[in-house]
Amino acid sequence: MPLAHVMKLTDFTFTEIEFPAPVRTAVSLVPSITETAFALGAGGALAGRTRYCIAPAPAVRAIENVGGTKDPDLARILALQPGLVLANKEENRREDILHLREQGLAVWVDYTTTVEEGLSLVSTLGRIFGRETEADAIVRHGARAVVAARERARVLAAQNELRLAPRPRPLPGVVAFIWKDPWMAVGRETYAGDLISTLGGGHLLKDDAERYPVLEPRRVAELEPDIVLFPDEPFHFKDKHARAWREAFPHAPASRENRLRLCSGQDLCWPGARTPGAIERLAGLCAW
């Protein structure tokens, strides 16, 4: 383990924080960050994690549960006296982050909205935990996966041009649901949306005013998506939900051409060490 030094980082709340690095004791309030710490070989530095931090199992279960992402046990986190708390601007509450900072803890806040930023997160965590070599290997893997995915998308678009009757869209139009009651979908400036684009899909809601717009299924059908994704988290969509959508909107291209697809919500929504493998596993998800 390298000797500790004071690291200064400016996080996504535009706050400069200082802490001894490499970090030897941390609390993670973000499932994807917890998973990435283990992938870097730094799982042993985690003293606390949320109940939603479920990967990698079973190793993660040995880490103390400090509550949820939206309702952490702040007193327990303070008692652990971590050198750093790892949080996310979207997943964690501002008031919890401010409280921990007011009590003297260093809290670093991430906010990943693109595949590139997901790989950058790995690099930053590699520096935080003194695992730069491991981080570099993951990032290189991710860069190769991104290049391969973009090449597949280019080939798809080129093949469409060679069709006797080219499709109106050079790449399939994609909508990804993330919740039901109310129905919500992936919108602008989201990691999942950028991953859809990376995989070669035309992200139909990328210019929506909301990051996760509430949309009636009828409104989605009016977009005439070629592919509709039903991930298994944060809402656990199942075959019955896809079947119900097909029955309600049989004339939508995605229904008519049998492209209502279940997928892994973790692969679709968790940035970090998962990103390279997720790109490879989801390679055909946004293809005709």
C-alpha positions in Angstrom: 0.0 0.0 0.0 1.5 3.4 -1.0 2.1 6.0 1.7 -0.8 8.3 2.4 -0.9 11.9 1.1 -3.5 14.6 1.1 -5.6 14.4 -2.0 -7.7 17.3 -3.2 -10.7 16.7 -5.5 -13.5 19.0 -6.8 -16.7 16.9 -7.0 -19.9 17.4 -8.9 -21.3 19.8 -6.4 -18.3 22.1 -7.2 -17.0 21.4 -3.7 -13.3 20.9 -3.1 -12.6 18.2 -0.6 -9.4 17.1 1.1 -8.7 13.6 2.5 -5.8 11.3 3.1 -5.3 9.0 0.1 -5.2 6.2 -0.6 -8.4 5.9 1.4 -8.3 3.1 3.9 -11.8 3.4 5.3 -14.8 4.5 3.3 -18.5 4.4 3.3 -20.3 4.0 -0.1 -23.8 5.3 -0.5 -24.0 4.2 -4.2 -24.4 0.6 -5.4 -22.4 1.1 -8.5 -19.5 2.7 -6.6 -19.5 -0.2 -4.1 -19.3 -2.7 -6.9 -16.5 -0.7 -8.6 -14.5 -0.5 -5.3 -14.6 -4.3 -5.2 -13.6 -4.6 -8.9 -10.6 -2.4 -8.1 -9.6 -4.7 -5.3 -10.5 -2.1 -2.7 -13.6 -3.8 -1.2 -11.7 -4.2 2.1 -11.6 -0.4 2.5 -15.4 -0.2 2.7 -16.7 0.1 6.3 -20.3 0.8 5.3 -22.6 0.4 2.3 -26.3 0.8 1.6 -28.9 -2.0 1.6 -29.1 -1.5 -2.2 -25.4 -2.3 -2.6 -25.9 -5.9 -3.5 -22.9 -6.6 -5.8 -20.6 -8.4 -5.8 -22.4 -11.0 -3.8 -21.7 -12.6 -1.4 -18.6 -10.5 -0.6 -20.6 -7.2 -0.2 -22.7 -8.7 2.6 -19.8 -8.6 5.0 -19.8 -4.8 4.8 -22.0 -3.0 7.4 -25.4 -1.9 6.1 -25.9 1.8 6.9 -29.4 2.1 5.5 -30.8 3.2 2.1 -29.6 5.7 -0.5 -32.4 8.1 0.5 -32.5 7.3 4.3 -29.0 6.5 5.5 -28.3 6.0 9.2 -26.2 9.2 9.5 -25.3 8.5 13.2 -23.9 5.1 12.2 -21.9 6.6 9.4 -20.4 9.2 11.7 -19.6 6.5 14.2 -17.6 4.6 11.6 -15.4 7.7 11.1 -14.6 7.0 7.5 -11.8 8.8 5.7 -14.2 9.4 2.9 -17.9 9.1 2.1 -18.8 8.3 -1.5 -22.1 9.7 -2.7 -24.1 10.5 -5.8 -25.9 13.8 -6.6 -28.9 11.9 -8.0 -29.2 8.9 -5.7 -28.5 10.6 -2.4 -30.2 13.5 -0.6 -28.5 16.9 -0.5 -29.4 17.4 3.2 -27.7 14.1 4.2 -24.5 15.1 2.3 -24.5 18.5 4.0 -25.1 17.0 7.4 -22.1 14.7 7.1 -20.0 17.5 5.9 -21.1 19.7 8.7 -20.0 17.0 11.1 -16.5 17.0 9.7 -16.6 14.1 7.2 -15.2 14.4 3.7 -18.0 13.6 1.2 -17.2 13.2 -2.5 -20.2 13.4 -4.8 -20.3 11.8 -8.2 -22.8 12.6 -11.0 -22.3 10.3 -14.0 -24.4 11.0 -17.1 -22.4 9.4 -20.0 -20.5 6.2 -20.7 -17.3 8.3 -20.9 -18.0 9.7 -17.4 -18.6 6.2 -16.2 -15.1 5.2 -17.2 -13.7 8.4 -15.7 -15.4 7.4 -12.4 -13.3 4.2 -12.4 -10.1 6.3 -12.9 -11.1 8.6 -10.1 -11.9 5.8 -7.7 -8.6 4.2 -8.7 -6.8 7.3 -7.5 -8.8 7.5 -4.3 -8.1 3.9 -3.3 -4.5 3.7 -4.7 -5.6 1.2 -7.3 -4.5 3.1 -10.5 -3.2 0.0 -12.3 -6.5 -1.9 -11.8 -8.5 1.1 -12.9 -6.4 1.6 -16.0 -7.1 -2.0 -17.0 -10.9 -1.5 -16.7 -10.8 1.8 -18.6 -8.8 0.2 -21.4 -11.4 -2.6 -21.6 -14.1 0.0 -21.6 -12.5 2.0 -24.4 -12.2 -1.1 -26.6 -15.9 -2.0 -25.9 -17.0 1.5 -26.8 -15.1 1.5 -30.1 -16.5 -1.9 -31.0 -20.1 -0.8 -30.2 -19.7 2.4 -32.3 -18.4 0.3 -35.2 -21.4 -2.0 -34.9 -23.7 1.0 -35.1 -21.9 2.4 -38.1 -22.2 -1.0 -39.9 -26.0 -1.1 -39.0 -26.5 2.3 -40.5 -24.5 1.4 -43.6 -26.5 -1.8 -44.1 -29.8 0.1 -43.9 -28.6 2.3 -46.8 -28.1 -0.8 -48.9 -31.7 -2.1 -48.4 -34.0 -2.0 -51.3 -36.4 -0.1 -49.0 -34.3 1.7 -46.4 -35.9 2.1 -43.0 -36.9 5.7 -42.2 -34.4 5.7 -39.3 -30.8 4.7 -40.0 -30.7 3.3 -36.4 -33.5 1.9 -34.4 -35.5 4.3 -32.3 -35.3 3.2 -28.6 -37.4 4.0 -25.5 -36.4 2.5 -22.1 -38.9 2.4 -19.3 -37.6 2.6 -15.7 -40.8 2.7 -13.6 -44.5 1.8 -13.6 -47.3 3.7 -11.8 -46.5 6.2 -12.9 -44.8 5.1 -16.1 -41.4 6.7 -16.4 -38.7 6.5 -19.1 -35.1 7.4 -19.6 -34.8 11.0 -20.8 -32.1 13.6 -21.3 -28.6 13.6 -19.8 -28.7 10.2 -18.3 -26.1 7.4 -18.3 -28.7 4.9 -19.5 -29.6 7.2 -22.4 -26.0 7.6 -23.4 -25.4 3.9 -23.2 -28.4 3.4 -25.6 -26.7 5.7 -28.0 -23.4 4.0 -27.6 -25.0 0.7 -28.4 -26.3 2.0 -31.6 -29.8 3.0 -30.7 -31.6 6.3 -31.5 -32.5 7.5 -28.0 -35.9 8.9 -28.8 -36.3 10.9 -25.5 -32.8 12.4 -25.5 -34.2 15.9 -26.0 -37.0 15.6 -23.5 -37.2 18.4 -21.0 -36.9 15.9 -18.1 -34.2 13.4 -17.2 -36.9 10.8 -16.3 -40.1 11.9 -17.9 -43.5 10.6 -16.8 -45.1 9.3 -19.9 -48.3 7.4 -20.5 -47.7 4.2 -22.6 -49.9 5.7 -25.3 -47.5 8.7 -25.6 -44.6 6.3 -26.0 -46.4 4.4 -28.7 -47.0 7.6 -30.6 -43.2 8.0 -30.9 -43.3 4.8 -32.9 -40.3 3.2 -31.2 -38.6 0.4 -33.0 -37.4 -1.0 -29.7 -38.9 -0.7 -26.1 -36.7 -1.8 -23.2 -38.0 -3.2 -20.0 -35.2 -3.4 -17.4 -35.5 -5.4 -14.2 -34.6 -2.4 -12.0 -35.2 0.1 -10.5 -38.7 -1.3 -11.3 -38.7 -5.0 -12.0 -40.4 -5.3 -15.4 -41.3 -8.8 -16.4 -42.7 -10.6 -19.5 -46.2 -9.8 -18.4 -45.5 -6.0 -18.7 -44.1 -6.4 -22.2 -47.0 -8.6 -23.2 -49.5 -6.1 -21.9 -47.8 -3.3 -23.8 -47.9 -5.3 -27.0 -51.6 -6.1 -26.6 -52.3 -2.4 -25.9 -50.3 -1.1 -28.9 -50.0 -3.9 -31.5 -49.4 -1.4 -34.3 -46.3 0.2 -32.8 -43.2 -0.9 -34.7 -41.6 -2.4 -31.5 -44.7 -4.6 -31.0 -45.3 -5.4 -34.6 -41.7 -6.6 -35.1 -41.3 -8.2 -31.7 -38.7 -5.9 -30.3 -40.0 -5.5 -26.7 -36.9 -6.5 -24.8 -36.3 -7.3 -21.2 -32.8 -6.4 -20.0 -30.6 -6.1 -17.0 -31.3 -2.8 -15.1 -27.8 -3.0 -13.5 -26.2 -3.3 -16.9 -28.3 -0.4 -18.3 -28.0 2.0 -15.3 -24.9 1.2 -13.2 -21.8 3.1 -14.4 -18.3 2.2 -13.3 -16.5 -1.1 -13.4 -19.6 -2.7 -14.8 -19.6 -0.5 -18.0 -17.2 -2.5 -20.2 -18.9 -5.8 -19.6 -22.3 -4.2 -19.9 -21.6 -2.8 -23.3 -20.5 -6.3 -24.4 -23.5 -8.1 -22.8 -26.0 -5.6 -24.2 -24.4 -5.5 -27.7 -27.5 -6.6 -29.5 -30.0 -4.8 -27.3 -30.4 -1.8 -29.6 -30.0 -3.5 -32.9 -32.7 -4.3 -35.5 
